[in-house]
Amino acid sequence: MGFLKRLFNKAKVKSPWVFHFNSGSCNGCDIEIIAALMPRLDLERFGVKLVGSPRHADIMLCTGPVTEQIKPRLQRIYEQMAEPKYVVAVGSCACSGGVFRGAYNVLGGVDQAIPVTAYIPGCPPKPAAITYGAYQLLRVLADMMGVEPAQLAPEFEEPAPPSPECGTIETEVAEI
Amino acid sequence: MTSTEKRVVIPPRVSIPIGPQHPALKEPGMFKLTIEGEYIVDAEVNIGYNHRGVEKLAESNTHIQNLYLLARICGICSATHNGNYAQAVEFAAEVEIPERAKYIRTLIWELDRIHSHILWLGVAFHEVGFDTAFMYTWRDREVVMDMLESISGNRVHHDMNTVGGVRRNVPDELVPRLLRGLDRLEERMKYYRDVVIYEKTFWDRVAGVGILETDVAKRTGAVGPTARGSNVPVDVRFNDPTQAYIPMMDTGDFEMVLSDRCDVAGRSVVRVVETLQAIDMCRWLLQNMPDGPIRERVRPRIQPNEVLARHEAPRGELIHYLVTNGTDKPERIKVRAPTHANWVSMAHTLRGNYLADAPIILAAIDPCYSCTDRVVIVDAEDDTMELVPLDVMRVRANKWYKMHPRREE
């Protein structure tokens, strides 16, 4: 791996830009994503930045069961993202369809339309859970890019213990 | 360029599609704005990306299951959908719920209003580019989120209501904590009220923008803060109170918040002052909460009935129309969310404004697409609005899909 490539990979793990797409959700997950980026938890200290365009983003945060009307748009926006790209399904609806499973206009889960890297369940997941999910994804990214997590920042050495208030947080990272 | 002949320059009409994914919009909705130079001459609203078929799904669920399904219509005003459906089923079953349950239900509604209005204020600050205040408001919103979490156990979907009462009690030891939180919120909201009114960064962007005259607001059937910002006195809490709003309004301490400015500034002031009023209402509810049971047992099979339940959601009047048929499932449930009533007036307010003001005008009605998934087409030429009925839509959709096959089958 050349020096430039190593530098790029390090930069990608250090500062993943996320992009938020509402694929028919109820807004609950959306406001919790914003709350995770806001002063109390401040995901931006990990270098995670919310951007407005899919072309700038490395990670797409999808919320909501995919409705029939939004499916082609979702696929188009996924195609617009530059490689390497990752998709995180935030919330029970995005993971499996949740409470809307079985409705006539709902596909049930983002993975029915586009490949998903990580799932964060919860209705809606608390900002702490979203932070933890983002942290787990960054660790997996570091592994894939061949970057030592400890090289990146001191906060990557010890996983931040989820606070007891968040209940059980199960963040699964699927194999790509 | 010495010609004395007067030259008439007609700026070209440009059609700008906004959405369904757009940085200014948190939710998928599509607007086709036709502009001449910088002025908006036509606005076409195309929503429905969020249509999930909740009403149809609700017909196959029991009433208890529907409480949780309808709460998930909208994440920002989930307490209103949840509570209003519980209210509708109780009206249909003709049962009276305990006094304490009424107070707790109303308390959750008012806390939800505080959280929704602070959220709106943050979004409004963000839309005019005042991000410092955006961060401040969202930090202070965490106070009310913590209060809701301590009462209901969840930050966003509270699901406090059940048919015949509420699911959780507000313990006595929690009340002082809630009152302290309300004090802190009141202090911060007074600061934001001053920011909204005296801070030029915000005021100059909203004053005189997006005018909605009183008669137009009445004619187009605007509801909620959009109507009250145009001096139309509609507020279900005052006009047709239910639950604990009845004793609260009997005290005479509360008055409807109105503004005669008719612009975005008027709507902002109405929302901020209403938040302060909601804090007072929460304090009144906590101090006057009676003792007693919190729920009444209601038989799951609801007698055949047809009811209309109204409630003042943060965005305006929310209507649930429910037909029951003697089983434990509804025959028909129809939701009319406040945003749907405000679309019509919004097309009027957009017209004639600068393109740069479009985000704040769109935000000023506090649109909630997940509540509202229908199609409204507005034509600037003859000032008509077409609410497309379902069968016409189906014909158009079939025609469209014939030209654009979606799946390979």
Interface residues (C-beta under 8 A of the other chain):
Chain A: H20 F21 N22 S23 G24 S25 C26 N27 G28 C29 D30 I31 E32 I34 A35 M38 P39 R40 G52 S53 P54 G64 P65 T67 Q69 I70 P72 R73 I77 C93 G98 V99 F100 G102 A103 Y104 N105 V106 C123 P124 K126 E165
Chain B: P20 Q21 H22 P23 K26 E27 P28 G48 Y49 N50 H51 R52 G53 V54 K56 L57 S60 Y68 L69 R72 I73 C74 G75 I76 S78 L119 M135 W138 R139 R141 E142 M145 E149 R155 V156 H157 C368 S370 R406
